[in-house]
């Protein structure tokens, strides 16, 4: 079951529950009920709770969006550093140059094909990927340049490998979810409270009010799903792509 199907089911379920409660509640109201008797203080409380919850939702979305952007930047930095390694070893002897490039390609191929699903399932980097990058570092650092041109390129190549390793570590730190459980508890509880406050305003069964109640509850469900999906930058929904590593091949 895809995440988008889960989202659709969740939104439909939330709408169905809210509308069912409204209809069932309306049937139990007597003919002498006066909807205009809703106290002004309740309307004020409903408004304030809605505003506070909207601010919390906005901050949560901004936080996970920033985390997604940071993860994307780390991926681009790692891929760019490896590209520079392949380009700068052009002045190395053919056997060393081909070995370094082959190891970089092996690393990029493994990351794009194997490590991406591993990060999604385990929330961390794989030991095999670390070993492959260490092999690239070994090939680069063990080379003893004999020409002036190779000697000038040696340190920049070493620096690019170090930059790739640093970006890899940052990518690993972004692999797992960042939203604490207590925050999720607050978001879900706040959503239930906010939707539940609809009933304090004496909502009726008119098509307009039912439509607004359903759309409002569906919007809350969508925003919570969006936060959950963006909280996993390397998940299967709106995830960071491995195209930067595929472009190295």
C-alpha positions in Angstrom: 0.0 0.0 0.0 1.5 3.3 -1.1 1.7 6.3 1.2 -0.6 8.3 -1.1 -3.2 5.6 -0.8 -2.8 5.7 3.0 -3.3 9.5 2.8 -6.5 9.1 0.8 -7.9 6.5 3.2 -7.0 8.6 6.2 -8.6 11.8 4.8 -11.8 9.9 3.8 -11.9 8.2 7.2 -11.6 11.4 9.1 -14.3 13.1 7.0 -16.6 10.1 7.4 -16.1 10.1 11.2 -16.7 13.8 11.6 -19.8 13.8 9.4 -21.2 10.7 11.1 -20.8 12.3 14.5 -22.5 15.5 13.3 -25.5 13.6 11.8 -25.9 11.3 14.8 -25.6 14.2 17.2 -28.2 16.2 15.3 -30.7 13.4 15.6 -30.5 13.6 19.4 -31.2 17.3 19.5 -34.7 18.3 20.5 -36.8 20.7 18.5 -36.5 23.4 21.2 -32.7 23.7 20.7 -31.4 27.2 19.9 -28.1 27.3 18.0 -27.7 31.0 18.8 -27.1 30.1 22.5 -23.5 29.3 22.0 -21.6 31.5 24.5 -19.2 34.2 23.1 -16.4 32.8 25.3 -16.6 29.5 23.6 -16.2 31.1 20.2 -13.2 33.0 21.5 -11.6 29.9 22.8 -12.2 28.0 19.6 -10.6 30.8 17.7 -7.6 31.0 19.9 -7.1 27.2 19.9 -7.3 27.2 16.1 -4.7 30.0 15.9 -2.3 28.3 18.3 -2.6 25.0 16.5 -2.1 26.6 13.1 1.2 28.2 14.4 2.3 24.8 15.8 1.5 23.1 12.4 3.4 25.9 10.6 6.5 25.5 12.7 6.4 21.7 12.3 6.1 22.0 8.6 8.9 24.5 8.4 11.2 22.3 10.6 10.8 19.2 8.5 11.0 21.2 5.2 14.3 22.6 6.4 15.5 19.1 7.3 14.6 17.9 3.8 16.5 20.8 2.2 19.5 20.1 4.4 19.5 16.4 3.4 19.3 17.4 -0.3 22.2 19.8 0.1 24.3 17.1 1.8 23.6 14.7 -1.1 24.6 17.3 -3.7 27.8 18.2 -1.8 28.8 14.5 -1.5 28.1 13.8 -5.2 29.9 17.0 -6.3 33.0 16.1 -4.2 33.2 12.7 -5.8 32.8 14.3 -9.2 35.8 16.5 -8.5 37.8 13.4 -7.4 37.1 11.8 -10.8 38.0 14.9 -12.6 41.1 15.8 -10.7 42.8 12.4 -11.1 43.0 13.0 -14.8 46.7 14.0 -14.3 47.5 10.7 -12.4 49.1 7.7 -14.1 46.5 5.7 -16.1 46.5 2.7 -13.7 45.9 4.9 -10.6 43.4 7.1 -12.4 41.4 4.2 -13.6 41.4 2.5 -10.2 40.2 5.6 -8.4 37.5 6.2 -10.9 36.3 2.6 -10.8 36.1 2.7 -7.0 34.2 6.0 -7.1 31.8 4.4 -9.6 31.4 1.4 -7.4 30.6 3.6 -4.4 28.1 5.7 -6.4 26.4 2.6 -7.8 26.1 1.0 -4.4 24.7 4.2 -2.8 22.1 4.8 -5.4 21.0 1.2 -5.7 21.5 -0.3 -2.3 22.1 2.3 0.4 19.1 4.4 -0.4 16.6 1.6 0.4 18.8 0.7 3.5 18.5 4.3 4.8 14.8 4.2 4.3 14.4 0.9 6.2 17.0 1.4 9.0 17.4 5.2 9.3 21.2 5.0 9.1 24.1 4.4 6.7 25.3 0.9 5.7 28.7 -0.5 6.6 29.3 -1.6 3.0 29.0 2.0 1.8 31.5 3.2 4.4 33.9 0.5 3.3 33.6 1.5 -0.3 34.3 5.1 0.5 37.3 4.1 2.6 38.6 2.2 -0.4 38.5 5.4 -2.4 40.3 7.2 0.3 43.0 4.5 0.4 43.6 4.7 -3.3 44.0 8.4 -3.2 46.2 8.7 -0.1 48.5 5.9 -1.0 49.4 7.4 -4.3 52.9 8.8 -4.4 53.0 11.5 -7.1 56.2 11.7 -9.1 55.4 14.5 -11.5 54.8 18.2 -10.6 51.3 18.2 -12.1 50.3 15.1 -10.1 51.8 16.5 -6.9 49.8 19.7 -7.3 46.6 17.7 -7.8 47.3 15.4 -4.8 46.2 17.6 -1.9 43.0 18.9 -3.6 42.0 15.3 -4.4 42.6 14.3 -0.7 40.5 17.3 0.4 37.6 16.4 -1.9 37.6 12.8 -0.5 37.4 14.3 3.0 34.6 16.6 1.9 32.7 13.6 0.5 33.2 11.8 3.8 31.9 14.8 5.8 28.9 15.1 3.5 28.2 11.3 3.9 28.3 11.6 7.7 25.8 14.5 7.5 23.6 12.4 5.1 23.6 9.7 7.7 22.5 12.1 10.4 19.5 13.1 8.2 18.5 9.5 7.4 16.2 9.0 10.4 13.1 10.8 11.6 13.8 14.0 13.5 10.4 14.8 15.1 10.3 13.6 18.7 7.4 11.4 19.8 6.1 14.1 22.2 5.8 16.5 19.3 3.7 14.0 17.4 1.6 13.5 20.4 1.0 17.2 20.6 0.2 17.5 16.9 -2.2 14.6 16.8 -3.9 15.6 20.1 -4.1 19.2 18.9 -5.7 18.1 15.7 -8.3 16.0 17.5 -9.1 18.9 19.8 -9.3 21.4 17.0 -11.6 19.2 14.9 -13.6 18.4 18.0 -14.3 22.1 18.7 -16.4 22.2 15.6 -19.2 20.6 17.7 -19.1 23.4 20.3 -20.3 25.9 17.7 -23.6 24.1 17.3 -22.9 22.9 13.7 -26.0 21.8 11.9 -26.7 19.4 9.0 -26.9 21.9 6.2 -24.8 21.0 3.1 -22.7 24.1 3.5 -21.7 23.4 7.1 -21.1 19.7 6.5 -18.9 20.5 3.5 -16.8 23.0 5.6 -16.5 20.5 8.5 -15.4 17.7 6.1 -12.9 19.9 4.3 -11.5 21.3 7.5 -10.9 17.9 9.0 -9.4 16.6 5.7 -7.0 19.6 5.7 -5.8 18.8 9.2 -5.2 15.1 8.1 -3.3 16.2 5.0 -1.0 18.6 6.9 -0.2 15.9 9.5 0.6 13.4 6.7 2.8 16.0 5.0 4.8 16.5 8.2 5.1 12.7 8.6 6.3 12.3 5.0 8.8 15.1 5.1 10.2 13.9 8.4 11.8 11.0 6.5 14.0 12.7 3.9 15.0 9.4 2.4 11.6 7.7 2.6 9.4 6.6 -0.3 7.1 9.7 -0.6 8.5 13.2 -1.1 12.0 11.8 -0.6 15.5 13.1 -1.6 16.5 11.5 -4.9 19.7 9.6 -5.6 19.9 11.0 -9.1 23.1 13.0 -8.1 24.9 9.7 -7.6 23.5 8.1 -10.7 24.8 11.1 -12.7 28.4 10.1 -11.6 28.2 6.8 -13.5 
